[in-house]
Amino acid sequence: MQTDWIAAYNNLVGRPAITLATGDLGGLTLTPGVYNLDEAIVVSRPGTIVLGQGFATLVPQRGNAALVVEPNVGVKVSGLIVDAGPVNSPVLVAVGTHGGDTRLAAADPDTIQDVFFRIGGEIAGKATASLVVNANNTIIDHIWAWRADHGNAGTVGWTANTADTGLIVNGANVLATGLFVEHYQKYEVTWNGQNGKTIFFQNEMPYDVPNQASWNSPAGVNGFAAYKVGANVTTHEAWGTGRYCFFNTNPAVNSYHAFEVPNTSGVRFHSLLTVSLNFKGTITHVINDSGATTPSGTTPSNLVNFP
């Protein structure tokens, strides 16, 4: 039986999902190739392995997701490229069911490893969010979510390959190692779950911001943070986080800060830096109101610890 979350998602996109891994089926291997999907692949069985060989590529065609993982226990997804399709998808990959039964997940978490997202570059794809993680205790390992800054003619531009956010985390106790998110048009990572941890995060701001007025956040400051920890989060920790700006369309664009977090002792960042590359734009602070403005050129602004 589908969960309320999946049912709501299917109503949103207007099509039923393909159900994968029911009964005795324990996994799916996708051989090298491009798979154009009219409906989402849905994993409904705990412990399922989804493995792409040669970086099999999933491309939603109707505004659907490419892959939806329902269980919060033991699902392993690895070795995929997910391309945004021609019709905007609210989400490309969703892992776990928000608020579902997670009693076993700490011992046997869902994992998503070596999965790469591409918005534009090949086709003028569109997706609001690339990866949404709802399951507690999920492990995210080596993810590159990329809104293309170059590619085939007509596939790249502020209104051509639109995408708000690379990663949204709603689950608690989620760990990310080797997280790369680049060029999205709003908050590039939004972390709402408690007790999240990130080890190494790299981000480039969108190169193609046309002007400051088109890139100001609801927080009332210039630009969108690369990594925003939700206002209700009381525990979060990150190590080795960096953000770079290269506003080559309009070098007058400014980002007020690279990281935006609640001012609470339980939210801690270590070894942060920001860089303004080749005199193309500025970043006023590293995190919240802390950290020096990035000098023009390639010299980073460093912050050892926050707070």
QUIPE-V371639 format. One record per backbone hydrogen bond with DSSP energy under -1.0 kcal/mol. CO is the residue of the C=O (numbers start at 0). NH is the residue of the N-H. E is the energy in kcal/mol with one decimal. If there is no record, write none. Layout:
# QUIPE-V371639
co & nh & e
CO & NH & E
CO & NH & E
This chain:
# QUIPE-V371639
co & nh & e
2 & 6 & -2.7
3 & 7 & -2.6
4 & 8 & -2.1
5 & 9 & -2.7
6 & 10 & -2.1
7 & 11 & -1.7
8 & 12 & -2.0
9 & 13 & -1.7
17 & 41 & -2.2
19 & 43 & -1.9
21 & 24 & -1.6
25 & 48 & -1.5
27 & 50 & -2.8
29 & 52 & -3.2
32 & 56 & -2.8
34 & 58 & -2.8
36 & 60 & -2.6
39 & 17 & -2.5
40 & 67 & -2.9
41 & 19 & -4.0
42 & 69 & -2.8
44 & 47 & -1.3
47 & 75 & -2.5
48 & 27 & -2.9
49 & 77 & -2.2
50 & 29 & -2.8
55 & 80 & -2.4
56 & 34 & -3.6
57 & 82 & -2.5
58 & 36 & -2.4
65 & 40 & -1.9
66 & 93 & -1.9
67 & 42 & -2.7
68 & 95 & -1.4
72 & 46 & -1.6
74 & 110 & -2.7
75 & 49 & -3.4
76 & 112 & -2.7
77 & 51 & -2.5
79 & 115 & -2.7
80 & 57 & -2.6
81 & 117 & -2.4
84 & 125 & -1.8
88 & 127 & -2.5
91 & 65 & -2.6
91 & 66 & -1.8
92 & 131 & -2.5
93 & 68 & -3.1
94 & 133 & -3.1
94 & 134 & -1.5
96 & 99 & -2.2
103 & 107 & -1.5
107 & 73 & -2.5
109 & 138 & -2.2
110 & 76 & -2.2
111 & 140 & -2.5
112 & 78 & -1.1
114 & 143 & -1.0
115 & 81 & -2.9
116 & 145 & -2.2
117 & 83 & -2.5
118 & 147 & -2.7
120 & 151 & -3.3
122 & 124 & -2.3
125 & 88 & -1.4
127 & 164 & -2.4
128 & 91 & -1.1
129 & 92 & -2.1
130 & 167 & -2.3
131 & 94 & -2.9
132 & 169 & -3.3
132 & 170 & -1.5
134 & 137 & -1.1
137 & 174 & -2.2
138 & 111 & -2.4
139 & 176 & -2.7
140 & 113 & -2.0
142 & 179 & -3.0
143 & 116 & -2.8
144 & 181 & -2.7
145 & 118 & -2.7
151 & 154 & -2.0
156 & 160 & -1.7
161 & 126 & -1.9
162 & 184 & -2.7
163 & 185 & -2.1
164 & 129 & -1.6
165 & 130 & -1.7
166 & 189 & -2.5
167 & 132 & -2.9
168 & 191 & -3.3
168 & 192 & -1.1
171 & 136 & -3.0
173 & 196 & -2.3
174 & 139 & -3.3
175 & 198 & -2.8
176 & 141 & -2.9
177 & 142 & -1.7
178 & 201 & -2.4
179 & 144 & -2.9
181 & 146 & -2.4
187 & 165 & -1.7
187 & 166 & -1.6
188 & 227 & -3.0
189 & 168 & -2.5
190 & 229 & -3.0
193 & 172 & -2.7
195 & 236 & -2.0
196 & 175 & -2.8
197 & 238 & -2.3
198 & 177 & -2.3
199 & 178 & -2.3
200 & 241 & -2.4
201 & 180 & -2.2
202 & 243 & -1.9
203 & 182 & -3.4
206 & 248 & -1.5
211 & 214 & -2.0
214 & 222 & -1.5
216 & 219 & -1.9
220 & 216 & -1.4
221 & 255 & -2.7
224 & 187 & -1.1
225 & 188 & -1.2
226 & 259 & -2.2
227 & 190 & -2.9
229 & 232 & -1.8
234 & 194 & -1.9
235 & 267 & -2.7
236 & 197 & -1.8
237 & 269 & -2.0
238 & 199 & -3.1
239 & 200 & -2.4
240 & 272 & -1.7
241 & 202 & -1.3
242 & 274 & -1.9
243 & 204 & -2.6
244 & 276 & -2.5
245 & 247 & -2.0
249 & 252 & -2.0
252 & 281 & -1.2
254 & 283 & -2.4
255 & 284 & -1.9
257 & 225 & -2.6
257 & 226 & -1.1
258 & 287 & -2.7
259 & 228 & -2.6
261 & 263 & -1.8
263 & 266 & -1.8
265 & 235 & -2.2
267 & 237 & -1.8
268 & 305 & -2.4
269 & 239 & -2.1
270 & 240 & -1.3
271 & 302 & -2.2
272 & 242 & -1.7
273 & 300 & -2.6
274 & 244 & -2.4
276 & 279 & -1.3
279 & 246 & -1.9
281 & 254 & -2.3
282 & 293 & -2.4
285 & 258 & -1.5
286 & 289 & -3.0
289 & 285 & -1.7
289 & 286 & -2.0
300 & 273 & -1.8
302 & 271 & -2.9
303 & 270 & -3.1
305 & 268 & -2.7
